[in-house]
Amino acid sequence: MLNQKAYQSLSHTFQRLHRFGHLGAIAGWDQAAMMPPKGNEARAAAQAELQVLMHQLITAPQLQEQLQAAEQEDLDPAQRANLREMRREWQQANLLPADLVEAKSLAAARCEHAWRSQRKDNDWQGFLPNFREVLRLAREEAALLAQINGVSRYDALLDKYEPGMKSADIARIFDDVKSWLPGLIEAVRAKQAGETVIQPTGPFPVALQRDLGLEVMQLLSFDFDAGRLDVSNHPFCGGVPEDVRITTRYREDDFVQSLMGIIHETGHARYEQGLPRQWVEQPVGRARSMGIHESQSLSFEMQLGRSRGFLALIAPLIRRRFGDQPAFEADNLARLYTRVEPGYIRVDADELCYPAHVILRFEIERALINGEIEAEDVPALWDEKMMAYLGIDTRGNYRDGCLQDIHWTDTFGYFPSYTLGAMYAAQYFAVLRRQEPNLDARVAAGDLSPVFDWLQANIWSQGSLWTTDELARRATGEALNPAHYRAHLEARYLA
């Protein structure tokens, strides 16, 4: 019998944490998708209580001794990786006092709930008091984490989502993107100015959009016995691998937004559903990083979902729901879904303009957390960067400007993951297309198995067995290489 007494005790503790987290995830989904407004204060208190309970569990004094003892036990490589992830979670939790954990949970719930109406009302001044409190607590958390880890305050929060990555690395990558992205946007818009794009004629009833989304989810092999589709103010993927909840939002004048939102969130969901089942209740069985998570949603939405082959595949499904319009011919759909037009809203942005939205947010939130600017400074800085990066004037338009995202009601350090994910996705598909030269033809014929099989083998089944760089190297032969991203964009939009 192998000596694993301490490790097994730790495994039991982290199994309990997973199960409590399961309840919290479903309660969070319900809060966003189903809960009546008057339930918010009680739900916020219940969620905060659960967070404190979980914090007490992971900060129990015996865990430090168990972690040290487990290092000396007979563990296989996967168990070693699990122990590494346990230690990482334990270290982060033990740096935060329980009262801060509770205060952050309550402040986030209040800020997010108020944001729902304040955004609609363009009410930045009403949002500001809650936002100041969220920012104050985020800075307090960042300071505690940074002091122990010897990094900047923003890097301490970034590490929660992108383990091991530093903001200096991201700034270097993003500065490079800023050097070529404006010229590429300009060249593509000039090229597209001579193209004819037929706009679909609505309305597009919500019930039919939902039916179409469900059919496309089936095409993407979503497991409906382990998840569901609903509606929320901001599309998201939540729940747990055994019960994945995704949401979208609908507009009757535009079915493109909801359909691509569903495809995006289905990518997140397939990752969760594909994580290693034998490790599902342990840290090593979780998604590796948020950049890797976003790489799955963007593999589905951008690499696959906006490819000519996939659009040809779903064109008949669209016509079946909304009629046989010329706009629904495959070639026109390809032009429609790759149209480049700078706009206000990040989640509605085309593939080419999207990184500018992310870079703007990264630069602002890094300055906020590091104390270089205050909450009151956000609108002016937002206006300045939107004009510089996309040529769009957002002055006074908070609803479509700095109030548009839900993230800053409770999260800092997440935004870079979106564009890092796009870069990883481009890198995956560069490999996929080398290995399967007929990939687009197979997709157009309805055979999506090369994509799913590759992702399952190289990403989903690996969970957190490896560091992010090692996962990328094992999958693609190299760590993150942004050159693949630029090559993908130039090939798709200028070829």
C-alpha positions, 0 to 999 in steps of 0.5 A: 500500500502506497504511503498517501495518508496526507495526500488522501486527506487533502483530496477529501478536502478539495473534493468538499470544496468542489461540491460547495463550489458546485452549489455556488456556481448554480446559485450564481447562474440562477442569480444571473438568469432566473432570480427575481430582483428582490432576491438579490440581497438574500442571495448575496448574503447566502453566497457570501456565507458560502464563500466564507465557509469555503475559505475556512475549509481551505485555510484550516491549520492542518492543511499546511502540515498535510501539504508538507507531508504529502510532498514526501509521499509516494505519488504518481505524476498526476497526483504530483500535479494535483498537489501542485495545484492544491498548494497554489490554491491554498497559498492564495486563500491563506493570504486573504482574511475571511472578513475580506472574502466576505466583504468582496462577495457582498460588494460584488453582488451589490455592484453587479445587481445595481449595474443592471439598471444603471447601465440601461440608464447611462448612470455612471454617477450612480454606479460610482459609489459601488464601484469605488468599494469594489475597487478598494477591496480589489486593491486590498486583495492585490496588496496582500497577494503582491506582498507575499509573491513579490510582484506588482498588485496587478500581476498578483490579480492577473496570476489568478487567471493566467498562472505565471504570466506577468503584465509586462509580458502581456504589455509587450505582446499587446504593444506589438498588436497595436503596431500592426492592428490599425493598419490591418483594420484600415486595409481590410475596410478598404478591401471590403468597401468594394464588396456587396453584403446583403443584410438579412431582413428581420424580424427574427423571432426569439423562439426561432433564434433559440431553436436555431441555437439549440440545433447548432449546439447539437451540431457542436456535440454539446451534451444536453444531459449535462447542461442547458441554454438560458438567457441573461443580461451578459452571455456566460458559461457557468456551472460545473463540468457535470452541469454546464449552464450557458446563456445568451441574449436575443435581439429580434432585429439581429440573429447573428449576435445571439447565434455567435454568442451561443457558439462562443459559450458552447466552446467554453462548455465543451471544454468543461464537459471534456475535462478529465472525469477521473479528476473532476473533483480535484484542482488538477481536473480544472481548466488550465487558465482563463486564456486557455478557456477563452481559446476554446470559445474562440476556437469554436466562434472565430476559428470554426464558427466564422470559417467558410466551411462552417457557415456553408454547413449552417446556412440551410439551418438558418434558411429553414428558420428564417426563410430563403433570403439571398442574405442566407447564401453561404458566400454572403454569410461569410462576408456578413460574419467577417465584416469589419466595422469599429463599434462601441460594444466589445461583445459585438465586435468583429474579430479584427477590432476585438483586440483593441477593446481588450487592450483598452481594458487591460491598460485601464484596469492595470492602472486602476489596481496599481493606483495610477488612476482612480475610479473617477478617471475611468470615463475620460481615459476610456474616451481617449483610448477608444478614439485612439484605437478605434476612432470612436467617440464615447464621451457621455455615452457610459452605457456603450462605454465604460459601463458596458462590461459586467467584469469590473463589478467583481473581477480585475485581471481577466480581460487579457485572457480574451485576446490571449485566448484568440492567439492560442486558438490561432496557434491550435488551428495552424497545427490542425490545418497542417495535420489535416489539409482538408479540414475546411472541406470536412467541416463543410461536409458536416464532419467536425470530428477533426476539431473536436478530437484534436481539442479533446486529446490535446487540451480538454483531457489534460486539465491542469496536469501541465503549466500553461506553457507546457500544455501549449508546447505539448499541443503545438510544439511551442509556447504561445506565439502571437505570430500565428494570430497575425497570420490568421487574421491576414489570411482570413481578411486579406487573402 
